Amino acid sequence: MKLPVIKHLVNFAETNDIDYLHETIETLEYLIELDSLKDEELDVIGELLSNMSGAIEVHKMIKEGKTKTEALNGFMSRVLGSIDK
């Protein structure tokens, strides 16, 4: 996950609609079922899915009243905390 990418996607969701991210995730999840994809391609799609899922979580925190900075930092702390366990 890359914080700048997540932040950019959150900005997109705020400007447009969070449904675009949900629909893109559904499309990418369908795409990974394709048997002819190479491992490198699956890695890229997986990274995109992670960043989009993270952006949805951050967007939800912002809607719950946190500032964008608090939401981004809180999300990344949760991610890093789960990695350390």
PyMOL Python script that loads the backbone (N, CA, C, O; Angstrom):
from pymol import cmd

cmd.read_pdbstr("""\
ATOM      1  N   MET A   1       0.838  -1.185   0.000  1.00  0.00           N
ATOM      2  CA  MET A   1       0.000   0.000   0.000  1.00  0.00           C
ATOM      3  C   MET A   1       0.881   1.246   0.000  1.00  0.00           C
ATOM      4  O   MET A   1       1.930   1.300   0.642  1.00  0.00           O
ATOM      5  N   LYS A   2       0.427   2.209  -0.721  1.00  0.00           N
ATOM      6  CA  LYS A   2       1.179   3.460  -0.813  1.00  0.00           C
ATOM      7  C   LYS A   2       0.262   4.605  -0.397  1.00  0.00           C
ATOM      8  O   LYS A   2      -0.781   4.840  -1.007  1.00  0.00           O
ATOM      9  N   LEU A   3       0.668   5.302   0.641  1.00  0.00           N
ATOM     10  CA  LEU A   3      -0.134   6.387   1.184  1.00  0.00           C
ATOM     11  C   LEU A   3      -0.450   7.469   0.152  1.00  0.00           C
ATOM     12  O   LEU A   3      -1.590   7.934   0.115  1.00  0.00           O
ATOM     13  N   PRO A   4       0.501   7.897  -0.693  1.00  0.00           N
ATOM     14  CA  PRO A   4       0.157   8.917  -1.697  1.00  0.00           C
ATOM     15  C   PRO A   4      -0.929   8.436  -2.665  1.00  0.00           C
ATOM     16  O   PRO A   4      -1.774   9.226  -3.085  1.00  0.00           O
ATOM     17  N   VAL A   5      -0.910   7.159  -3.017  1.00  0.00           N
ATOM     18  CA  VAL A   5      -1.924   6.622  -3.929  1.00  0.00           C
ATOM     19  C   VAL A   5      -3.282   6.596  -3.229  1.00  0.00           C
ATOM     20  O   VAL A   5      -4.297   6.972  -3.815  1.00  0.00           O
ATOM     21  N   ILE A   6      -3.293   6.151  -1.976  1.00  0.00           N
ATOM     22  CA  ILE A   6      -4.544   6.114  -1.216  1.00  0.00           C
ATOM     23  C   ILE A   6      -5.111   7.524  -1.076  1.00  0.00           C
ATOM     24  O   ILE A   6      -6.312   7.734  -1.249  1.00  0.00           O
ATOM     25  N   LYS A   7      -4.251   8.484  -0.763  1.00  0.00           N
ATOM     26  CA  LYS A   7      -4.691   9.875  -0.610  1.00  0.00           C
ATOM     27  C   LYS A   7      -5.279  10.395  -1.925  1.00  0.00           C
ATOM     28  O   LYS A   7      -6.305  11.074  -1.923  1.00  0.00           O
ATOM     29  N   HIS A   8      -4.639  10.083  -3.025  1.00  0.00           N
ATOM     30  CA  HIS A   8      -5.121  10.523  -4.341  1.00  0.00           C
ATOM     31  C   HIS A   8      -6.486   9.899  -4.646  1.00  0.00           C
ATOM     32  O   HIS A   8      -7.373  10.566  -5.178  1.00  0.00           O
ATOM     33  N   LEU A   9      -6.649   8.618  -4.307  1.00  0.00           N
ATOM     34  CA  LEU A   9      -7.927   7.947  -4.534  1.00  0.00           C
ATOM     35  C   LEU A   9      -9.025   8.505  -3.632  1.00  0.00           C
ATOM     36  O   LEU A   9     -10.182   8.592  -4.043  1.00  0.00           O
ATOM     37  N   VAL A  10      -8.669   8.882  -2.409  1.00  0.00           N
ATOM     38  CA  VAL A  10      -9.645   9.522  -1.514  1.00  0.00           C
ATOM     39  C   VAL A  10     -10.098  10.844  -2.116  1.00  0.00           C
ATOM     40  O   VAL A  10     -11.287  11.161  -2.099  1.00  0.00           O
ATOM     41  N   ASN A  11      -9.160  11.613  -2.647  1.00  0.00           N
ATOM     42  CA  ASN A  11      -9.519  12.874  -3.308  1.00  0.00           C
ATOM     43  C   ASN A  11     -10.461  12.619  -4.486  1.00  0.00           C
ATOM     44  O   ASN A  11     -11.418  13.364  -4.699  1.00  0.00           O
ATOM     45  N   PHE A  12     -10.180  11.568  -5.242  1.00  0.00           N
ATOM     46  CA  PHE A  12     -11.059  11.206  -6.362  1.00  0.00           C
ATOM     47  C   PHE A  12     -12.459  10.890  -5.863  1.00  0.00           C
ATOM     48  O   PHE A  12     -13.447  11.345  -6.440  1.00  0.00           O
ATOM     49  N   ALA A  13     -12.544  10.109  -4.788  1.00  0.00           N
ATOM     50  CA  ALA A  13     -13.849   9.721  -4.237  1.00  0.00           C
ATOM     51  C   ALA A  13     -14.614  10.937  -3.731  1.00  0.00           C
ATOM     52  O   ALA A  13     -15.834  11.012  -3.875  1.00  0.00           O
ATOM     53  N   GLU A  14     -13.898  11.889  -3.137  1.00  0.00           N
ATOM     54  CA  GLU A  14     -14.547  13.107  -2.643  1.00  0.00           C
ATOM     55  C   GLU A  14     -15.042  13.979  -3.802  1.00  0.00           C
ATOM     56  O   GLU A  14     -16.107  14.590  -3.711  1.00  0.00           O
ATOM     57  N   THR A  15     -14.286  14.033  -4.863  1.00  0.00           N
ATOM     58  CA  THR A  15     -14.639  14.846  -6.019  1.00  0.00           C
ATOM     59  C   THR A  15     -15.750  14.214  -6.837  1.00  0.00           C
ATOM     60  O   THR A  15     -16.626  14.906  -7.356  1.00  0.00           O
ATOM     61  N   ASN A  16     -15.706  12.912  -6.944  1.00  0.00           N
ATOM     62  CA  ASN A  16     -16.660  12.187  -7.785  1.00  0.00           C
ATOM     63  C   ASN A  16     -17.649  11.427  -6.912  1.00  0.00           C
ATOM     64  O   ASN A  16     -18.585  12.008  -6.363  1.00  0.00           O
ATOM     65  N   ASP A  17     -17.430  10.125  -6.790  1.00  0.00           N
ATOM     66  CA  ASP A  17     -18.345   9.289  -6.018  1.00  0.00           C
ATOM     67  C   ASP A  17     -17.597   8.025  -5.599  1.00  0.00           C
ATOM     68  O   ASP A  17     -16.869   7.438  -6.400  1.00  0.00           O
ATOM     69  N   ILE A  18     -17.771   7.612  -4.368  1.00  0.00           N
ATOM     70  CA  ILE A  18     -17.097   6.422  -3.850  1.00  0.00           C
ATOM     71  C   ILE A  18     -17.509   5.171  -4.627  1.00  0.00           C
ATOM     72  O   ILE A  18     -16.770   4.187  -4.659  1.00  0.00           O
ATOM     73  N   ASP A  19     -18.675   5.210  -5.245  1.00  0.00           N
ATOM     74  CA  ASP A  19     -19.138   4.043  -6.016  1.00  0.00           C
ATOM     75  C   ASP A  19     -18.188   3.685  -7.157  1.00  0.00           C
ATOM     76  O   ASP A  19     -18.098   2.519  -7.541  1.00  0.00           O
ATOM     77  N   TYR A  20     -17.480   4.673  -7.700  1.00  0.00           N
ATOM     78  CA  TYR A  20     -16.504   4.376  -8.744  1.00  0.00           C
ATOM     79  C   TYR A  20     -15.434   3.423  -8.233  1.00  0.00           C
ATOM     80  O   TYR A  20     -15.023   2.509  -8.948  1.00  0.00           O
ATOM     81  N   LEU A  21     -14.984   3.630  -7.009  1.00  0.00           N
ATOM     82  CA  LEU A  21     -13.962   2.748  -6.447  1.00  0.00           C
ATOM     83  C   LEU A  21     -14.528   1.350  -6.214  1.00  0.00           C
ATOM     84  O   LEU A  21     -13.868   0.354  -6.511  1.00  0.00           O
ATOM     85  N   HIS A  22     -15.741   1.274  -5.688  1.00  0.00           N
ATOM     86  CA  HIS A  22     -16.371  -0.032  -5.470  1.00  0.00           C
ATOM     87  C   HIS A  22     -16.511  -0.807  -6.788  1.00  0.00           C
ATOM     88  O   HIS A  22     -16.232  -2.004  -6.851  1.00  0.00           O
ATOM     89  N   GLU A  23     -16.940  -0.112  -7.815  1.00  0.00           N
ATOM     90  CA  GLU A  23     -17.134  -0.765  -9.114  1.00  0.00           C
ATOM     91  C   GLU A  23     -15.807  -1.173  -9.741  1.00  0.00           C
ATOM     92  O   GLU A  23     -15.722  -2.218 -10.387  1.00  0.00           O
ATOM     93  N   THR A  24     -14.784  -0.370  -9.560  1.00  0.00           N
ATOM     94  CA  THR A  24     -13.468  -0.713 -10.091  1.00  0.00           C
ATOM     95  C   THR A  24     -12.912  -1.939  -9.370  1.00  0.00           C
ATOM     96  O   THR A  24     -12.309  -2.813  -9.994  1.00  0.00           O
ATOM     97  N   ILE A  25     -13.116  -1.999  -8.066  1.00  0.00           N
ATOM     98  CA  ILE A  25     -12.682  -3.174  -7.312  1.00  0.00           C
ATOM     99  C   ILE A  25     -13.384  -4.429  -7.828  1.00  0.00           C
ATOM    100  O   ILE A  25     -12.749  -5.465  -8.024  1.00  0.00           O
ATOM    101  N   GLU A  26     -14.683  -4.332  -8.045  1.00  0.00           N
ATOM    102  CA  GLU A  26     -15.424  -5.482  -8.577  1.00  0.00           C
ATOM    103  C   GLU A  26     -14.869  -5.918  -9.930  1.00  0.00           C
ATOM    104  O   GLU A  26     -14.734  -7.112 -10.196  1.00  0.00           O
ATOM    105  N   THR A  27     -14.551  -4.955 -10.774  1.00  0.00           N
ATOM    106  CA  THR A  27     -14.004  -5.264 -12.095  1.00  0.00           C
ATOM    107  C   THR A  27     -12.646  -5.946 -11.978  1.00  0.00           C
ATOM    108  O   THR A  27     -12.396  -6.946 -12.651  1.00  0.00           O
ATOM    109  N   LEU A  28     -11.774  -5.417 -11.134  1.00  0.00           N
ATOM    110  CA  LEU A  28     -10.442  -6.005 -10.971  1.00  0.00           C
ATOM    111  C   LEU A  28     -10.521  -7.398 -10.351  1.00  0.00           C
ATOM    112  O   LEU A  28      -9.759  -8.288 -10.728  1.00  0.00           O
ATOM    113  N   GLU A  29     -11.433  -7.592  -9.408  1.00  0.00           N
ATOM    114  CA  GLU A  29     -11.607  -8.909  -8.812  1.00  0.00           C
ATOM    115  C   GLU A  29     -12.067  -9.917  -9.859  1.00  0.00           C
ATOM    116  O   GLU A  29     -11.648 -11.074  -9.836  1.00  0.00           O
ATOM    117  N   TYR A  30     -12.913  -9.488 -10.763  1.00  0.00           N
ATOM    118  CA  TYR A  30     -13.345 -10.362 -11.855  1.00  0.00           C
ATOM    119  C   TYR A  30     -12.167 -10.666 -12.789  1.00  0.00           C
ATOM    120  O   TYR A  30     -12.014 -11.792 -13.263  1.00  0.00           O
ATOM    121  N   LEU A  31     -11.353  -9.667 -13.043  1.00  0.00           N
ATOM    122  CA  LEU A  31     -10.226  -9.817 -13.955  1.00  0.00           C
ATOM    123  C   LEU A  31      -9.199 -10.824 -13.445  1.00  0.00           C
ATOM    124  O   LEU A  31      -8.600 -11.544 -14.244  1.00  0.00           O
ATOM    125  N   ILE A  32      -8.986 -10.888 -12.148  1.00  0.00           N
ATOM    126  CA  ILE A  32      -7.949 -11.796 -11.626  1.00  0.00           C
ATOM    127  C   ILE A  32      -8.319 -13.267 -11.794  1.00  0.00           C
ATOM    128  O   ILE A  32      -7.480 -14.145 -11.591  1.00  0.00           O
ATOM    129  N   GLU A  33      -9.552 -13.535 -12.159  1.00  0.00           N
ATOM    130  CA  GLU A  33      -9.961 -14.916 -12.423  1.00  0.00           C
ATOM    131  C   GLU A  33      -9.442 -15.426 -13.771  1.00  0.00           C
ATOM    132  O   GLU A  33      -9.531 -16.619 -14.062  1.00  0.00           O
ATOM    133  N   LEU A  34      -8.911 -14.540 -14.574  1.00  0.00           N
ATOM    134  CA  LEU A  34      -8.401 -14.900 -15.890  1.00  0.00           C
ATOM    135  C   LEU A  34      -7.130 -15.736 -15.740  1.00  0.00           C
ATOM    136  O   LEU A  34      -6.153 -15.286 -15.141  1.00  0.00           O
ATOM    137  N   ASP A  35      -7.148 -16.939 -16.281  1.00  0.00           N
ATOM    138  CA  ASP A  35      -6.027 -17.876 -16.122  1.00  0.00           C
ATOM    139  C   ASP A  35      -4.748 -17.430 -16.823  1.00  0.00           C
ATOM    140  O   ASP A  35      -3.656 -17.825 -16.415  1.00  0.00           O
ATOM    141  N   SER A  36      -4.860 -16.628 -17.851  1.00  0.00           N
ATOM    142  CA  SER A  36      -3.686 -16.267 -18.645  1.00  0.00           C
ATOM    143  C   SER A  36      -2.879 -15.101 -18.057  1.00  0.00           C
ATOM    144  O   SER A  36      -1.865 -14.712 -18.636  1.00  0.00           O
ATOM    145  N   LEU A  37      -3.302 -14.546 -16.941  1.00  0.00           N
ATOM    146  CA  LEU A  37      -2.540 -13.444 -16.341  1.00  0.00           C
ATOM    147  C   LEU A  37      -1.236 -13.966 -15.749  1.00  0.00           C
ATOM    148  O   LEU A  37      -1.192 -15.043 -15.155  1.00  0.00           O
ATOM    149  N   LYS A  38      -0.189 -13.188 -15.921  1.00  0.00           N
ATOM    150  CA  LYS A  38       1.121 -13.534 -15.361  1.00  0.00           C
ATOM    151  C   LYS A  38       1.181 -13.086 -13.904  1.00  0.00           C
ATOM    152  O   LYS A  38       0.388 -12.255 -13.462  1.00  0.00           O
ATOM    153  N   ASP A  39       2.128 -13.648 -13.172  1.00  0.00           N
ATOM    154  CA  ASP A  39       2.287 -13.302 -11.755  1.00  0.00           C
ATOM    155  C   ASP A  39       2.514 -11.806 -11.558  1.00  0.00           C
ATOM    156  O   ASP A  39       1.969 -11.213 -10.627  1.00  0.00           O
ATOM    157  N   GLU A  40       3.311 -11.198 -12.425  1.00  0.00           N
ATOM    158  CA  GLU A  40       3.583  -9.763 -12.310  1.00  0.00           C
ATOM    159  C   GLU A  40       2.308  -8.949 -12.482  1.00  0.00           C
ATOM    160  O   GLU A  40       2.098  -7.954 -11.788  1.00  0.00           O
ATOM    161  N   GLU A  41       1.470  -9.372 -13.398  1.00  0.00           N
ATOM    162  CA  GLU A  41       0.205  -8.677 -13.632  1.00  0.00           C
ATOM    163  C   GLU A  41      -0.725  -8.834 -12.432  1.00  0.00           C
ATOM    164  O   GLU A  41      -1.402  -7.886 -12.034  1.00  0.00           O
ATOM    165  N   LEU A  42      -0.753 -10.027 -11.865  1.00  0.00           N
ATOM    166  CA  LEU A  42      -1.556 -10.252 -10.666  1.00  0.00           C
ATOM    167  C   LEU A  42      -1.059  -9.403  -9.496  1.00  0.00           C
ATOM    168  O   LEU A  42      -1.855  -8.900  -8.704  1.00  0.00           O
ATOM    169  N   ASP A  43       0.259  -9.248  -9.394  1.00  0.00           N
ATOM    170  CA  ASP A  43       0.830  -8.407  -8.337  1.00  0.00           C
ATOM    171  C   ASP A  43       0.375  -6.958  -8.475  1.00  0.00           C
ATOM    172  O   ASP A  43       0.026  -6.313  -7.486  1.00  0.00           O
ATOM    173  N   VAL A  44       0.381  -6.455  -9.695  1.00  0.00           N
ATOM    174  CA  VAL A  44      -0.045  -5.069  -9.940  1.00  0.00           C
ATOM    175  C   VAL A  44      -1.522  -4.906  -9.607  1.00  0.00           C
ATOM    176  O   VAL A  44      -1.912  -3.935  -8.959  1.00  0.00           O
ATOM    177  N   ILE A  45      -2.338  -5.852 -10.047  1.00  0.00           N
ATOM    178  CA  ILE A  45      -3.773  -5.775  -9.753  1.00  0.00           C
ATOM    179  C   ILE A  45      -3.997  -5.867  -8.247  1.00  0.00           C
ATOM    180  O   ILE A  45      -4.844  -5.159  -7.703  1.00  0.00           O
ATOM    181  N   GLY A  46      -3.250  -6.728  -7.577  1.00  0.00           N
ATOM    182  CA  GLY A  46      -3.364  -6.846  -6.126  1.00  0.00           C
ATOM    183  C   GLY A  46      -3.006  -5.557  -5.409  1.00  0.00           C
ATOM    184  O   GLY A  46      -3.664  -5.174  -4.442  1.00  0.00           O
ATOM    185  N   GLU A  47      -1.973  -4.895  -5.877  1.00  0.00           N
ATOM    186  CA  GLU A  47      -1.574  -3.609  -5.288  1.00  0.00           C
ATOM    187  C   GLU A  47      -2.660  -2.556  -5.503  1.00  0.00           C
ATOM    188  O   GLU A  47      -2.970  -1.782  -4.598  1.00  0.00           O
ATOM    189  N   LEU A  48      -3.229  -2.532  -6.694  1.00  0.00           N
ATOM    190  CA  LEU A  48      -4.331  -1.602  -6.971  1.00  0.00           C
ATOM    191  C   LEU A  48      -5.529  -1.886  -6.061  1.00  0.00           C
ATOM    192  O   LEU A  48      -6.134  -0.963  -5.515  1.00  0.00           O
ATOM    193  N   LEU A  49      -5.865  -3.163  -5.904  1.00  0.00           N
ATOM    194  CA  LEU A  49      -6.980  -3.534  -5.035  1.00  0.00           C
ATOM    195  C   LEU A  49      -6.723  -3.103  -3.594  1.00  0.00           C
ATOM    196  O   LEU A  49      -7.624  -2.598  -2.924  1.00  0.00           O
ATOM    197  N   SER A  50      -5.504  -3.300  -3.121  1.00  0.00           N
ATOM    198  CA  SER A  50      -5.161  -2.893  -1.757  1.00  0.00           C
ATOM    199  C   SER A  50      -5.296  -1.389  -1.561  1.00  0.00           C
ATOM    200  O   SER A  50      -5.848  -0.932  -0.561  1.00  0.00           O
ATOM    201  N   ASN A  51      -4.791  -0.631  -2.518  1.00  0.00           N
ATOM    202  CA  ASN A  51      -4.861   0.824  -2.416  1.00  0.00           C
ATOM    203  C   ASN A  51      -6.300   1.329  -2.484  1.00  0.00           C
ATOM    204  O   ASN A  51      -6.673   2.251  -1.759  1.00  0.00           O
ATOM    205  N   MET A  52      -7.095   0.733  -3.343  1.00  0.00           N
ATOM    206  CA  MET A  52      -8.494   1.153  -3.453  1.00  0.00           C
ATOM    207  C   MET A  52      -9.286   0.780  -2.202  1.00  0.00           C
ATOM    208  O   MET A  52     -10.114   1.559  -1.730  1.00  0.00           O
ATOM    209  N   SER A  53      -9.034  -0.393  -1.678  1.00  0.00           N
ATOM    210  CA  SER A  53      -9.704  -0.799  -0.435  1.00  0.00           C
ATOM    211  C   SER A  53      -9.303   0.122   0.710  1.00  0.00           C
ATOM    212  O   SER A  53     -10.136   0.499   1.534  1.00  0.00           O
ATOM    213  N   GLY A  54      -8.039   0.479   0.756  1.00  0.00           N
ATOM    214  CA  GLY A  54      -7.573   1.421   1.768  1.00  0.00           C
ATOM    215  C   GLY A  54      -8.233   2.776   1.622  1.00  0.00           C
ATOM    216  O   GLY A  54      -8.605   3.399   2.616  1.00  0.00           O
ATOM    217  N   ALA A  55      -8.380   3.234   0.399  1.00  0.00           N
ATOM    218  CA  ALA A  55      -9.027   4.530   0.155  1.00  0.00           C
ATOM    219  C   ALA A  55     -10.484   4.503   0.606  1.00  0.00           C
ATOM    220  O   ALA A  55     -10.990   5.494   1.132  1.00  0.00           O
ATOM    221  N   ILE A  56     -11.150   3.387   0.403  1.00  0.00           N
ATOM    222  CA  ILE A  56     -12.541   3.264   0.851  1.00  0.00           C
ATOM    223  C   ILE A  56     -12.615   3.337   2.372  1.00  0.00           C
ATOM    224  O   ILE A  56     -13.508   3.981   2.924  1.00  0.00           O
ATOM    225  N   GLU A  57     -11.682   2.682   3.047  1.00  0.00           N
ATOM    226  CA  GLU A  57     -11.649   2.729   4.513  1.00  0.00           C
ATOM    227  C   GLU A  57     -11.381   4.150   5.016  1.00  0.00           C
ATOM    228  O   GLU A  57     -12.039   4.618   5.945  1.00  0.00           O
ATOM    229  N   VAL A  58     -10.427   4.824   4.406  1.00  0.00           N
ATOM    230  CA  VAL A  58     -10.102   6.200   4.801  1.00  0.00           C
ATOM    231  C   VAL A  58     -11.293   7.110   4.534  1.00  0.00           C
ATOM    232  O   VAL A  58     -11.630   7.954   5.364  1.00  0.00           O
ATOM    233  N   HIS A  59     -11.925   6.944   3.391  1.00  0.00           N
ATOM    234  CA  HIS A  59     -13.094   7.753   3.047  1.00  0.00           C
ATOM    235  C   HIS A  59     -14.194   7.566   4.091  1.00  0.00           C
ATOM    236  O   HIS A  59     -14.853   8.526   4.490  1.00  0.00           O
ATOM    237  N   LYS A  60     -14.384   6.326   4.527  1.00  0.00           N
ATOM    238  CA  LYS A  60     -15.397   6.043   5.543  1.00  0.00           C
ATOM    239  C   LYS A  60     -15.073   6.764   6.861  1.00  0.00           C
ATOM    240  O   LYS A  60     -15.964   7.307   7.514  1.00  0.00           O
ATOM    241  N   MET A  61     -13.792   6.761   7.241  1.00  0.00           N
ATOM    242  CA  MET A  61     -13.387   7.450   8.471  1.00  0.00           C
ATOM    243  C   MET A  61     -13.619   8.956   8.375  1.00  0.00           C
ATOM    244  O   MET A  61     -14.013   9.596   9.351  1.00  0.00           O
ATOM    245  N   ILE A  62     -13.373   9.514   7.195  1.00  0.00           N
ATOM    246  CA  ILE A  62     -13.608  10.945   6.986  1.00  0.00           C
ATOM    247  C   ILE A  62     -15.098  11.246   7.115  1.00  0.00           C
ATOM    248  O   ILE A  62     -15.483  12.241   7.729  1.00  0.00           O
ATOM    249  N   LYS A  63     -15.929  10.391   6.538  1.00  0.00           N
ATOM    250  CA  LYS A  63     -17.383  10.578   6.638  1.00  0.00           C
ATOM    251  C   LYS A  63     -17.863  10.470   8.082  1.00  0.00           C
ATOM    252  O   LYS A  63     -18.888  11.048   8.446  1.00  0.00           O
ATOM    253  N   GLU A  64     -17.112   9.718   8.915  1.00  0.00           N
ATOM    254  CA  GLU A  64     -17.457   9.568  10.328  1.00  0.00           C
ATOM    255  C   GLU A  64     -16.966  10.744  11.170  1.00  0.00           C
ATOM    256  O   GLU A  64     -17.217  10.788  12.374  1.00  0.00           O
ATOM    257  N   GLY A  65     -16.264  11.703  10.546  1.00  0.00           N
ATOM    258  CA  GLY A  65     -15.898  12.915  11.254  1.00  0.00           C
ATOM    259  C   GLY A  65     -14.417  13.166  11.456  1.00  0.00           C
ATOM    260  O   GLY A  65     -14.046  14.216  11.980  1.00  0.00           O
ATOM    261  N   LYS A  66     -13.559  12.241  11.059  1.00  0.00           N
ATOM    262  CA  LYS A  66     -12.125  12.478  11.210  1.00  0.00           C
ATOM    263  C   LYS A  66     -11.632  13.388  10.089  1.00  0.00           C
ATOM    264  O   LYS A  66     -12.211  13.424   9.003  1.00  0.00           O
ATOM    265  N   THR A  67     -10.571  14.110  10.362  1.00  0.00           N
ATOM    266  CA  THR A  67      -9.953  14.887   9.294  1.00  0.00           C
ATOM    267  C   THR A  67      -9.255  13.920   8.351  1.00  0.00           C
ATOM    268  O   THR A  67      -9.009  12.765   8.698  1.00  0.00           O
ATOM    269  N   LYS A  68      -8.940  14.401   7.163  1.00  0.00           N
ATOM    270  CA  LYS A  68      -8.262  13.546   6.191  1.00  0.00           C
ATOM    271  C   LYS A  68      -6.924  13.055   6.744  1.00  0.00           C
ATOM    272  O   LYS A  68      -6.571  11.888   6.577  1.00  0.00           O
ATOM    273  N   THR A  69      -6.184  13.943   7.398  1.00  0.00           N
ATOM    274  CA  THR A  69      -4.888  13.571   7.961  1.00  0.00           C
ATOM    275  C   THR A  69      -5.044  12.522   9.058  1.00  0.00           C
ATOM    276  O   THR A  69      -4.299  11.543   9.095  1.00  0.00           O
ATOM    277  N   GLU A  70      -6.011  12.726   9.949  1.00  0.00           N
ATOM    278  CA  GLU A  70      -6.254  11.743  11.010  1.00  0.00           C
ATOM    279  C   GLU A  70      -6.636  10.380  10.431  1.00  0.00           C
ATOM    280  O   GLU A  70      -6.157   9.342  10.888  1.00  0.00           O
ATOM    281  N   ALA A  71      -7.496  10.400   9.428  1.00  0.00           N
ATOM    282  CA  ALA A  71      -7.955   9.156   8.820  1.00  0.00           C
ATOM    283  C   ALA A  71      -6.807   8.430   8.125  1.00  0.00           C
ATOM    284  O   ALA A  71      -6.653   7.219   8.285  1.00  0.00           O
ATOM    285  N   LEU A  72      -6.007   9.154   7.363  1.00  0.00           N
ATOM    286  CA  LEU A  72      -4.878   8.535   6.667  1.00  0.00           C
ATOM    287  C   LEU A  72      -3.856   7.978   7.656  1.00  0.00           C
ATOM    288  O   LEU A  72      -3.386   6.850   7.503  1.00  0.00           O
ATOM    289  N   ASN A  73      -3.516   8.774   8.669  1.00  0.00           N
ATOM    290  CA  ASN A  73      -2.542   8.314   9.659  1.00  0.00           C
ATOM    291  C   ASN A  73      -3.080   7.140  10.474  1.00  0.00           C
ATOM    292  O   ASN A  73      -2.349   6.191  10.759  1.00  0.00           O
ATOM    293  N   GLY A  74      -4.339   7.203  10.843  1.00  0.00           N
ATOM    294  CA  GLY A  74      -4.954   6.117  11.596  1.00  0.00           C
ATOM    295  C   GLY A  74      -4.994   4.825  10.798  1.00  0.00           C
ATOM    296  O   GLY A  74      -4.726   3.746  11.327  1.00  0.00           O
ATOM    297  N   PHE A  75      -5.324   4.943   9.543  1.00  0.00           N
ATOM    298  CA  PHE A  75      -5.367   3.764   8.686  1.00  0.00           C
ATOM    299  C   PHE A  75      -3.984   3.143   8.544  1.00  0.00           C
ATOM    300  O   PHE A  75      -3.828   1.930   8.688  1.00  0.00           O
ATOM    301  N   MET A  76      -2.989   3.960   8.266  1.00  0.00           N
ATOM    302  CA  MET A  76      -1.639   3.428   8.092  1.00  0.00           C
ATOM    303  C   MET A  76      -1.101   2.850   9.401  1.00  0.00           C
ATOM    304  O   MET A  76      -0.361   1.866   9.377  1.00  0.00           O
ATOM    305  N   SER A  77      -1.452   3.431  10.521  1.00  0.00           N
ATOM    306  CA  SER A  77      -1.038   2.867  11.814  1.00  0.00           C
ATOM    307  C   SER A  77      -1.652   1.490  12.012  1.00  0.00           C
ATOM    308  O   SER A  77      -0.989   0.570  12.489  1.00  0.00           O
ATOM    309  N   ARG A  78      -2.921   1.352  11.644  1.00  0.00           N
ATOM    310  CA  ARG A  78      -3.589   0.038  11.735  1.00  0.00           C
ATOM    311  C   ARG A  78      -2.913  -0.983  10.844  1.00  0.00           C
ATOM    312  O   ARG A  78      -2.690  -2.124  11.249  1.00  0.00           O
ATOM    313  N   VAL A  79      -2.585  -0.569   9.622  1.00  0.00           N
ATOM    314  CA  VAL A  79      -1.936  -1.493   8.676  1.00  0.00           C
ATOM    315  C   VAL A  79      -0.571  -1.906   9.205  1.00  0.00           C
ATOM    316  O   VAL A  79      -0.245  -3.093   9.237  1.00  0.00           O
ATOM    317  N   LEU A  80       0.221  -0.936   9.617  1.00  0.00           N
ATOM    318  CA  LEU A  80       1.551  -1.255  10.119  1.00  0.00           C
ATOM    319  C   LEU A  80       1.471  -2.074  11.403  1.00  0.00           C
ATOM    320  O   LEU A  80       2.305  -2.951  11.631  1.00  0.00           O
ATOM    321  N   GLY A  81       0.484  -1.799  12.236  1.00  0.00           N
ATOM    322  CA  GLY A  81       0.311  -2.567  13.470  1.00  0.00           C
ATOM    323  C   GLY A  81      -0.040  -4.006  13.189  1.00  0.00           C
ATOM    324  O   GLY A  81       0.394  -4.902  13.914  1.00  0.00           O
ATOM    325  N   SER A  82      -0.821  -4.249  12.147  1.00  0.00           N
ATOM    326  CA  SER A  82      -1.193  -5.624  11.822  1.00  0.00           C
ATOM    327  C   SER A  82      -0.023  -6.375  11.209  1.00  0.00           C
ATOM    328  O   SER A  82       0.051  -7.599  11.318  1.00  0.00           O
ATOM    329  N   ILE A  83       0.888  -5.663  10.568  1.00  0.00           N
ATOM    330  CA  ILE A  83       2.070  -6.294   9.977  1.00  0.00           C
ATOM    331  C   ILE A  83       3.036  -6.705  11.087  1.00  0.00           C
ATOM    332  O   ILE A  83       3.663  -7.762  11.012  1.00  0.00           O
ATOM    333  N   ASP A  84       3.153  -5.860  12.121  1.00  0.00           N
ATOM    334  CA  ASP A  84       4.083  -6.125  13.211  1.00  0.00           C
ATOM    335  C   ASP A  84       3.688  -7.316  14.067  1.00  0.00           C
ATOM    336  O   ASP A  84       4.531  -7.900  14.748  1.00  0.00           O
ATOM    337  N   LYS A  85       2.398  -7.686  14.036  1.00  0.00           N
ATOM    338  CA  LYS A  85       1.926  -8.790  14.894  1.00  0.00           C
ATOM    339  C   LYS A  85       2.347 -10.136  14.394  1.00  0.00           C
ATOM    340  O   LYS A  85       2.023 -11.152  15.011  1.00  0.00           O
TER     341      LYS A  85
END
""", "prot")
cmd.dss("prot")
cmd.show_as("cartoon", "prot")
cmd.util.cbc("prot")
cmd.orient("prot")
